[in-house]
């Protein structure tokens, strides 16, 4: 699984960081992915963050 954030869509609301701080962070005004290794243990949280993103800025590639 690969995950990325579309910087043009992200509003920096922080929902993804609240749901999955292991993967997402907001160093400035937008969310970024801080790790490329998505383990099985956190895959569900990454999917939950993507589903909860109000602007659908999180992209998951299986």
C-alpha positions as CSV (number, residue, x, y, z in Angstrom):
1,X,0.0,0.0,0.0
2,X,1.2,3.5,-0.9
3,X,-0.3,6.6,0.5
4,X,0.1,10.3,-0.6
5,X,-1.6,13.6,0.0
6,X,-2.7,15.8,-2.8
7,X,-1.2,19.2,-1.7
8,X,-3.6,21.1,-4.0
9,X,-6.7,19.7,-2.2
10,X,-5.5,19.5,1.4
11,X,-6.9,22.2,3.7
12,X,-4.7,21.2,6.7
13,X,-7.7,20.4,8.9
14,X,-5.7,17.8,10.8
15,X,-8.2,15.0,10.8
16,X,-5.7,12.5,9.3
17,X,-3.2,13.3,12.0
18,X,-5.8,12.8,14.7
19,X,-6.7,9.4,13.2
20,X,-3.3,8.2,12.2
21,X,-0.4,10.2,13.6
22,X,2.0,7.3,12.7
23,X,1.7,8.2,9.0
24,X,0.5,11.8,8.7
25,X,1.8,15.1,10.0
26,X,1.2,18.8,9.4
27,X,4.6,20.5,9.5
28,X,3.2,23.7,7.9
29,X,-0.2,24.4,6.4
30,X,-0.9,21.0,4.7
31,X,-0.7,17.4,5.6
32,X,2.3,15.3,4.5
33,X,3.1,11.6,4.7
34,X,6.0,11.0,7.1
35,X,6.6,7.3,6.3
36,X,6.4,5.2,3.2
37,X,6.1,1.9,5.1
38,X,2.4,1.2,5.7
39,X,2.3,-1.9,7.9
40,X,-0.7,-4.1,8.2
41,X,-1.2,-2.9,11.7
42,X,-1.9,0.7,10.6
43,X,-3.4,0.1,7.2
44,X,-7.0,0.3,8.6
45,X,-6.2,3.6,10.3
46,X,-4.8,5.0,7.0
47,X,-8.0,3.9,5.2
48,X,-10.1,5.5,7.9
49,X,-8.1,8.7,7.5
50,X,-8.6,8.7,3.8
51,X,-12.4,8.1,4.1
52,X,-12.6,10.8,6.8
53,X,-10.8,13.5,4.8
54,X,-13.4,16.2,4.0
55,X,-11.7,17.1,0.7
56,X,-10.6,13.6,-0.3
57,X,-6.9,14.7,-0.5
58,X,-5.5,11.3,0.7
59,X,-4.7,8.9,-2.1
60,X,-4.2,5.2,-1.5
61,X,-2.7,2.9,-4.0
62,X,-3.0,-0.8,-3.2
